[in-house]
Amino acid sequence: MSLFDTTMPETGSRTPQAAPLAERMRPRTLEEFFGQEHLLGAGKPLRLQIENDDAASLIFWGPPGVGKTTLAKIIANATSASFIEFSAVLSGIKEIKQVMVEAEKAAKFGSRTILFIDEIHRFNKAQQDAFLPYVERGAIRLIGATTENPSFEINAALLSRCRVYTLRALEQSDIIALLQRALTDSERGLGALNLGIDDLALEAIASYSSGDARNALNALEVAAKLATARGDKVITRELASEALQQRVLLYDKKGEQHYDLISALHKSVRNSDADASLYWLGRMLAAGEDPMYVARRVVRMAVEDIGLAAPEALNLCLSARDAMHFLGAPEGDLALAQAVVYLALAPKSNAVYTAYGEVLADIEAKPAEPVPLHLRNAPTRLMKELDYGKDYQYAHDVEGKVAAMECLPDGLKDRRYYQPTNEGREKLLAQRMEEIARLRTKQD
């Protein structure tokens, strides 16, 4: 592909009406775009960057169907740069590197290139290094899309040269508005069919989609085909349910939505109600929920609500996750059930959860003070001359293995984050903390 042939990727030979509805209805401008108001509202950072044609490289992080690729194409339409699109699933780094070399040559003649990489996390971190020199020199403007946490999946050096924007699942109101527009748009949507849709059908499809615009539009297209084949003029709730199959029956707006169910499970565990916890777990698994999603949430309950009151709970939940992965359903369901009952009956403490939240609040609100000199290593002569490590007390050499030494920065001296409860094993930790305080006072 020559960089001078086109500013947008070729669309192929299919006519717009032959493409799936989700592709035909893809927004072309910010005005057509639904959702992501935290980024695209008036005066918000991403909108300003697009309107100002800011050439900084970007990473879009979010679940499927929320507009990552669409935003990249909107940026391409708003800029005079060449736009080249690759998928990390289908393209190799060698092929992309050839394009980057060509882009660098074009840059010498004043041409700009946007390189869009979908599923950029599919490249390993060594392969991602190939982008670095071209991004750093400004030869290309990289826009990457990922469903995975960039902190874990994107090379730190590349990440530091990009602005990361987190996209959220679309609100149900956004999905409904998108469906209504697709149903009445005669140019790209289903308007020529002259179909109506009742509110319950809209709610059912929007609820089923779980914030994924692509899923919602695909479901609407199936429902429209069913209605047309039967000579119906209105898409009803019953017809929408048939298009969606069983999942809509278990995830509709009447209290069985995905997030409502996991909330009920979590809160039942927190309230030590083993029976309710088992019930909500069963409801989720019977609905066809991804059991590994449930397993992740169960692990979170162990660290958020049980904590050090029963520290063995975390290992039990991780073992349940592994059993679910190894056995699959339905046998693996019992491992999750076992973990959920244990969590419900275990002593509860959110002391670590609360303590860590206070730590993060202090990090955000207070100056980042340097590490106290006595806590620093002094591997060189110069460091020793600068008093690195001076007055450090080796705990193993003092009574009780506790030195009277402040380990927090001066601005946080004597700050106490962790406040153990008297629940379960944490009661022993509270006693140990009192003992440590007495030893430290004695050393003073």
Buried (B, 14 or more C-beta within 10 A) or exposed (E): EEBEEEBEBEEEEEEEEEBEBBBBBBBEEBEEBBBBEEBBEEEEBBBEBBEEEBEEBBBBBBBEBBBBBBBBBBBBEEBEBBBBBBBBEEBEBEEBBEBBEBBBEBBEEEBBBBBBBBBBBBBEEEBBBBBBEBBEEEBBBBBBBBBEEBEEBBBEBBBEBBBBBEBBBBBBEBBBBBBBBBBBBEEBBBBEBEBEBBEBBBBBBBBBBBBBBBBBBBBBBBBBEBBBEEEBEEBBBEBBBEBBEEBBBBBBBEEBBBEBBBEBBBBBBBEBBBEBBBBBBBBBBEBEBEBEEBBEBBBEBBBBBBBBBBBEBBEBBBEBBEBBEEBEEEEBBBBBBBBBBBBBEBBBBBBBEBBEEBBEEBEEEEEEEEEBBBBBEBEEEEBEEEEBBEEBEEEEEBEEEBBEBBEBBEEBEEEEBBBBBEBBBBBEBBEEBEEEEEBBEEBE
